[in-house]
Structure formats: structure tokens, C-alpha cells
Amino acid sequence: MSAERVNPAELSPPTGFSHAVVATGGRIVFLAGQTALDQDGSIVGDTLPEQFERALTNLLTALGAAGGTPADLARVTVYATDVAAYREHAAELGRRWRESAGRDYPAMAVVEVVRLWDERALVELDGFAVLP
């Protein structure tokens, strides 16, 4: 895949995301929403950063099984049950993202939701990737 990150000077500088990603490649992988579920289907982690890291790991595991890498991510949506808490932990969440997925940021959005499928889940990530 070829991914061009586009961040126009006319927009505020992005922090931890790209304003646009122009992706070219052969296959699109749609990634289902991932929460902090372990292999037994139980939520792990009591804090937002712990759950975010597990949800991201689950997303990247699904992507890897489809033949992709974090650099192939074109779009990720983060659904959080508390955006204020998300903002409060933004630096730590960014660090955990970089450790797992690197600095080739996809286009991203954070959306606050009333709740997620599992009532203990604090965050869910979904997205799509373009593979060569």
C-alpha cells in the first residue's frame, strides 16, 4: 500500500492523527469494533488507558491476521464512553498508540457514546486498512 498523509497548512496541526490519508493499494480490510476483550470474552483492564491498549492490540491482531500492518491503517474511529476522560489521558493513550502502531497515523475521530455493547467497556476502536 502507498499511503500519503495530508495535513494542510490551513488546518490546525494534527496531534496523533492525520487530517486525510490518500491510500492506494489492492485490498481493503474493514476492521470490526474491538474492545478490551480477552480470549475468553471478558473485558480486561479497569482504566481507560489499559482498555485502550487492549482494544488497540485486538484491532492490530485482526489486521495482522488479514495480512496488514499498522502502517496500512487508513482510518480508525475511537468510541469512548467519556470523552473528557479520553482527553485527560490523551498523552498516555498517544504513547500507547505509538508503542503499538508507530507514528504513521491514520485519519481518526473520537466519538462519545452512551455505552458500548459490553457495559464494562470504556472504549472501542474500529477502522479500515488498505493493503498492497
C-alpha positions in Angstrom: 0.0 0.0 0.0 1.0 3.5 -0.6 -0.3 6.0 2.0 0.1 9.7 1.7 -0.7 11.6 4.9 -2.2 15.0 4.0 -2.1 17.8 6.6 -2.9 21.1 5.0 -1.3 24.2 6.5 -4.7 25.9 6.5 -5.9 23.5 9.3 -4.7 23.2 12.8 -1.6 21.0 13.2 -2.8 17.4 13.9 -1.7 15.7 17.1 -1.9 11.9 17.0 -3.9 11.7 13.7 -3.7 12.8 10.1 -6.3 15.1 8.5 -6.5 12.9 5.4 -4.9 9.8 4.2 -4.7 9.0 0.4 -4.3 5.3 0.2 -3.7 3.2 -2.9 -3.4 -0.5 -2.9 -5.1 -3.7 -3.9 -7.2 -4.8 -0.9 -9.4 -3.0 1.7 -9.7 -4.6 5.1 -12.7 -3.5 7.2 -11.9 -4.0 10.9 -14.8 -4.7 13.3 -15.0 -2.7 16.5 -12.7 -4.1 19.1 -12.9 -3.5 22.9 -10.7 -4.8 25.7 -11.9 -8.4 25.4 -9.6 -11.2 26.2 -9.7 -14.6 24.5 -12.4 -15.7 26.9 -14.7 -12.8 26.0 -14.1 -10.9 29.3 -13.2 -7.2 29.5 -9.7 -6.8 30.9 -8.4 -3.6 32.5 -10.1 -1.2 34.8 -8.8 2.1 33.4 -9.3 3.8 30.1 -5.6 3.5 29.2 -5.5 -0.2 30.0 -8.6 -0.9 28.0 -7.4 1.3 25.1 -4.2 -0.6 24.8 -6.0 -4.0 24.8 -8.6 -2.7 22.2 -5.8 -1.5 20.0 -3.9 -4.8 20.4 -7.1 -6.6 19.4 -7.5 -4.3 16.4 -3.9 -4.8 15.3 -4.2 -8.6 15.8 -7.2 -8.7 13.4 -5.3 -6.5 11.0 -2.3 -8.8 11.2 -4.4 -11.9 10.6 -5.6 -10.2 7.4 -2.0 -9.6 6.3 -1.7 -6.0 7.3 0.5 -3.8 9.5 -0.2 -0.7 11.5 1.2 1.4 8.6 -1.7 0.1 6.4 -4.4 1.7 8.6 -6.2 4.4 6.7 -9.0 5.2 9.1 -9.7 4.5 12.8 -12.7 5.6 14.8 -12.5 5.6 18.6 -15.7 5.3 20.5 -15.3 6.4 24.1 -17.9 6.4 26.9 -16.3 9.6 28.4 -14.5 12.0 26.0 -13.4 14.1 29.0 -11.6 11.1 30.4 -10.1 10.4 27.0 -8.8 13.9 26.7 -7.4 13.7 30.3 -5.5 10.6 29.3 -4.6 11.7 25.8 -0.8 11.8 26.4 -0.7 8.3 27.8 -3.1 7.0 25.1 -0.8 8.6 22.4 2.2 6.9 24.0 0.5 3.5 24.0 -0.6 4.1 20.3 3.0 4.9 19.3 4.4 1.9 21.1 1.9 -0.5 19.3 1.2 1.2 16.0 4.0 3.7 15.4 3.8 7.3 14.1 2.1 6.7 10.7 -1.2 8.0 12.0 -4.4 7.2 10.1 -7.3 9.6 9.7 -9.0 9.4 13.1 -12.1 10.5 15.0 -13.1 10.2 18.7 -16.8 9.9 19.3 -18.5 9.8 22.7 -21.2 7.2 23.1 -23.6 6.5 25.9 -22.4 2.9 26.3 -20.8 0.1 24.4 -22.1 -3.5 23.8 -20.3 -4.7 26.9 -21.2 -2.5 29.8 -17.7 -2.7 31.3 -16.1 -1.4 28.1 -14.9 2.1 28.2 -13.5 2.3 24.6 -13.9 0.6 21.3 -11.8 1.0 18.1 -12.8 0.2 14.5 -11.3 1.1 11.2 -10.1 0.1 7.8 -6.8 -0.5 6.1 -5.6 -0.6 2.6 -3.1 -3.4 1.8 -0.9 -3.8 -1.2 
